[in-house]
Amino acid sequence: MLTVRRCKNDAPLRAGSQPTFAVLPTQFLAFIYVPTRGHDKRGLSRLRNGDITTGLTGVPGVWVDRFPFYKYTKNCDEFAGDKFLCDPTDCAENIPDKTCAQLIEEYPDDMWSRPTLFQDRSLFSNTTYTLKRIVLGDGSKHPVFWDEFMRHMTKHEKECPWWDLFGKWCEVVGSHEGEKEMQSYRSDDWCSRKHNAVWGWHLLGC
């Protein structure tokens, strides 16, 4: 099912039953579940790279090639084969008091680069974002990335003139950290996810 929820200032996620990683690019946010630290000896803390399965490889116009991911290390660009796939200098844009090198050293199991690679016939260009752990294995907040996530989820209240249909002359009158709404899925069934995400999709089948 598709639900809309708000993030609160306390960490509401429980390891093992809820997503524990946030995707924190500049203008996009989603949750992805991966094993937490100490959850499994074969978990992501011991992996250097991998792939995520996707049903988008055959979707006309989209035609995804791969969803790989690479663990941030000081030389992740070397084993990834390209700096675009994993840039060890680009993971601290929204944390002004830390460099990427410092984050990699202090939190070596908490960041992965997640490129989206499209086929040549796709209408889209390759892109990448960073997966960051926001909740630790014991359910507590991450000491750095939880606060970054909450800032990312700031809701801005605006007042707009009645005639401003496009919001160009709106004024921000208040900001509330962590109050922005987001969508999350509670099912891995592709058919159910499409039906819940797009109104009327159930009429087209799966």
N, C-alpha and C positions, 0 to 999 in steps of 0.2 A: 504494500500500500504506500501511497505517497502522502506524507504529512508535512505540514508547515509548522515550524517551531521557532521559538526565540532562544537565544543563548543567554544564560544568566552569569553573574559574576563568580558563582561557585562552579566547580567542575562537575557537570551533570552526567558524565560518561563513566561507565564501569567497564574495566578491562575484561575482555572475553565475551561480552554480550553487546557491546556498542562500538561504533567506529572510534578509533583512537588516533587517527591522523587527520590533519586538515590540509587541504590544498590551499596555498596562500600565494597566488600570483597577484598581479596588480588589480585586475578587475574581474576575477572569477573565483568562485568558491564552491567546494564540494567536499564531501566526506568519503573516505575510502577506508574500509577495514583491512588491517593487516595485523599479524601477530604482535603482541606487545613484548617489551623487553623481558626476558626470562620466561616467556610463555611457552616457548618451544625451542629446543636447541637447534632446530632447523629453521628458525624464524629469520626475519629480515636482518636482525642484528648480526647474523653470520653470513649473510649473502652480500655479494658485491654488485650483482646485476641480475636481471630477470625480465620476464615479459608478463603482461596482463592480457588475458583473453578478451576479445571484443567481437560483437556481432555486427560491427560497422564495416567490415572488409568488403561486403558485397552490396552496400547501400548505394544506389546510383547518386552521383554527384559528390558523395562523401568519400567513399573508397579509401578507408584507412588501411595502411600497410601494417603498422605495428604500434603497440603500446609498451615500449620497453621502460625499464627504470634502472637507475644507477645510483649506488650509494655514494654520498659525498665523501670524498677523501681529498687529500692535498694533491693527488695526481689522478683524479677520476677521469679527467679528459683523456689521459693516456690509455687506460683500459677500455674506456667507452669508444675510443677511436676518433673522437671529434669534440671540440670544445663546445659546440652547439648542444651536444647530447648531455654533457655534464661540465659545467663551468665552475671550477673550484674557487673562483674569485667573485661569484655572483650568487649569494644566498643571504645577504644581510642588508638588503636595500631598505627595509623598514625597521631596522634595529640600529640606530645611529651610534650607539656606544660600543658596538662590536664589529669586528671585521669577519668576513667569511672564514678566514683561516682560524680565528679564535673560536668561532662556533664549531668548526670541524674538530678542533682539538678538545674542546670542553664537552661536546655532545656528539661523539663519533657515531652513535647508533640512531640518531634522531632526524636525519635529513636524507632525502633521495631526490634526484632529478628525474622527472617523468615527462619525456618528450612524447609528442604525438606525431607519428610519421605517416604521411599520406602517399598513396600511389601516384604515379605520374599523371594519370587521367583525372585526378581529383580536382575539385574547384577550390580546395583550400591549400594553404601553405603550411609547412611544418611549424610546429610551435612547441614550447616546453614550459613546464611550471615546476614548482618545488613542493614536495610532500614534507611536512614537518610534524613531528610528534607533538601533540598538545596536551595529552594526558598520559601520565606514567603508569606502569604496570600495577601499582597499588591504588590507582584511582585518583591520585593527587595531581594538581596542576603542574605542567612543565614550568620550570623556573623562568624561562624566557619566552617560549613560543605560545604559551597560553595567553599572555598579555598581548602579544602581537596579534593573535587571532581575535581577541576581544576588541582591539582597536579597529581591525579590519571590519568587524561587524557593528560598527557604530551606526546608529540610525539618526538621520538628520531630519528634524521637523522644519518644514518650510511654510511660509505664507506667500501666496501669489495673488496678484490682482485678478479680479474676476474675468478680465478680458484676455489674460495671458494663457492661451490654450496650450502653448508649447513649453511653458515653464522657464522662459528666458529671463524674466524679471522677478523671479522668486527670491525671497530673502530667508536665510537660515535663522530661525529664532530659537533653536535648541538642538543639542546633540546628546544622545544617550548611548554610551558604550555598551556593546554586546546585545542591543535590542533589535537589530535588524533581523527580519524573518528569513528563513532559508527552507529549502525543500530537502527531505531525506527519504530514502526508500527503506522499506522493511521486508523486501522480498527480492530474491535473485531471479525470479521468474520473468523472463524478458517480455512475455505477452502481458502479464499483469502490470509491469512497469510502464509499458507504452499506454495501456488503457488508463492508468491513473495520471499519467503526465499530460496527456492530450485529450481534451473533452471531445467525445464523439468517436474516438478511435475504435471503440469496441464494435461499432457498426461495420468496420472494415475487416474485422477478424484479426488474426495475428500475422 
